[in-house]
Amino acid sequence: MVKHQPLQVYEKQVFVSFVTGIYGCRWKRYQRSHDDSSKWECTWTAMLFSSFLLLLFWAYFWLVAHNDYNQFNWLLYNRSGEWRDDTFLILAYSVVGFSYVSILTILACFHISLGQQLNLYWVHKVGVLVTLLTTISGVVTVDDVWGEEWAILLISLQSTAPFLHLGALAVFTALGWLVAGYVVRRERSNFQVMVLLIYVVLLLLIYLAPLTFRCPCVMNSHSLAPRPEIIGRRGAPMLAPENTMVSFNRALQQGVSSLQADVTISEDGVPFLMRDDTLRRTTDVGKVFPSRQHDDASSFNWTDLRALNAGQWFLESDPYWTADSLSAKERGRAGNQTVCPLVEMLRLAARANRSALLNVRRPPPQHPRHRSWFMDTLWVIQRSGIPQKRVRIVTWTPDTDRGRVRGLQQAADALLSLEEMRQRGVSSLTLHYSKASHRELQEYLANNVSVTVYPVNEAWLYSLLWCSGVPSVSSDAPQDLRKVPYPIWLMSQSAYCFIWITSDLVSIAVVLVIFSFQNYHMIRWKMSGMQNYNPEHIMLSAVTRRASRDVNVMKEKLIFSELNNGLNSTEDLSLNLENGYASYSCGGH
């Protein structure tokens, strides 16, 4: 009588079923395999990892670019002529796309650690391809429309690099498990050696990366400069329509030290506040003067300008997603604003004992006030009653009028040498945060040059500039920056070095433990008997096109196990294998 040992040993593998089911739609046990993945499937896995890295870069960019969302929408408005908030759609895509690709990437890593084939389901292949192409097109579009914004990535690294380093260190340390499993548990090959070398080199680069960091907030607390003053850029444009009296009043309520405004000269010589070249975005000129909505703002006389509503657009377009937070009374005041003359803003600043920073736009050559624009502005400043020492004009006075403005502070919006500043009578600089490096800022401050940085709307950027010693910032969100009483993080050099070295040593120890454990596990696997093998794995691999070395080893152990259990001939063993295969096939289906 022939003794049969059952070849089917069914164990509950809920986790494996979950992983292979979601990733490759292989929910049944007979659909899974431990053989090597095909080159085609490896290519799709590489595309998946590439999509993940690209989306990680994309999501990080839009996270730090939150400081300039309104600027992005404004640039699109200047191109299309219609105001719309495209950042909402971009953020929605980033969250959904990154979450989807991240889940697939994690499942792919589980497949590798479990030794499963990387058979990505065709629906996921389509999703990964669409996500990859969409992200690439988004990067190209941003580079075309908003290319100067890439600079914020390097600036943000001055604040986030220490934390990104710890995150990258944790990820690459965890990846050591996959690398060790791939290198140790397979036959040695040149490709395996290359994988191991690449992993070691990348890990060493991460260990030494802090040597390249230049973080202003890594400093002793006693060296921290005073808190930067906050300038209300166009008032408080997140709380009220920009460049209106209610906006400047809201800014003063938030404790700003100065008010900043954009000045345009009307056709009859009245300086008024307007950011854009036209009146379309911030007034109802399309309703009041339909045929003139594309005309230059300076081509209107003051009587026509006073007839326009300059506040209703804020409630309708809600450029900062803040209109719903206003009370009914605040909404009523915001919706009834008119175009603000410069003299009213200056009188408000004088009553509040605040300074004023003016960006004056010179009228076009055909304008009747093209030659007298500066004198028109100067006359209004004198008439407002504000002390001239409290007014800074971001412009260069014509040489013929230089003697008239000795009491005013002139500011430049470009990087100048100290010699150029003395020659042109410029006493302060108003710079975009991307135009000056930390070294250049330190040089200006060391020579007693007042520097104002704009636009600063996020706490991390405000903290970074605070650590850099910047004396003042211009912000669209003074209500948010006033809640930052201290830099978000501040660390001494010795404390940071301790964290850096300790984390590197912990990572090295964990990686060594992982590789040692994998080697021990491999040795134990080779020396173990048949009880360590799941016979189902043998039959699963037996139906594939080609057998791997591991399958052959398991088959040999099965033969020796059967012989030890009392089989006396190869015919009995063959019968046992055939019956086992038949029962497996029926049970699998």
KAVENUR-V599355 format. One record per run of one state. SS is the DSSP state (H for helix, E for strand, C for the rest). FROM is the first residue (numbers start at 1). LEN is the number of residues. If there is no record, write none. Layout:
SS/FROM/LEN ; SS/FROM/LEN
//
This chain:
C/1/13 ; H/14/11 ; C/25/4 ; H/29/3 ; C/32/7 ; H/39/42 ; C/81/6 ; H/87/28 ; C/115/7 ; H/122/24 ; C/146/1 ; H/147/38 ; C/185/5 ; H/190/23 ; C/213/5 ; E/218/1 ; C/219/2 ; H/221/3 ; C/224/5 ; E/229/5 ; C/234/11 ; H/245/9 ; C/254/4 ; E/258/8 ; C/266/5 ; E/271/3 ; C/274/11 ; H/285/4 ; C/289/1 ; H/290/3 ; C/293/4 ; H/297/3 ; C/300/2 ; H/302/5 ; C/307/2 ; E/309/1 ; C/310/2 ; H/312/6 ; C/318/5 ; H/323/3 ; C/326/2 ; H/328/8 ; C/336/2 ; E/338/1 ; C/339/2 ; E/341/1 ; H/342/10 ; C/352/3 ; E/355/6 ; C/361/12 ; H/373/12 ; C/385/3 ; H/388/3 ; E/391/4 ; C/395/4 ; H/399/7 ; C/406/3 ; E/409/4 ; C/413/5 ; H/418/7 ; C/425/1 ; E/426/7 ; C/433/5 ; H/438/9 ; C/447/3 ; E/450/5 ; C/455/4 ; H/459/10 ; C/469/3 ; E/472/4 ; C/476/2 ; H/478/4 ; C/482/9 ; E/491/1 ; C/492/1 ; H/493/35 ; C/528/2 ; H/530/3 ; C/533/2 ; H/535/8 ; C/543/6 ; H/549/16 ; C/565/5 ; H/570/19 ; C/589/1
//
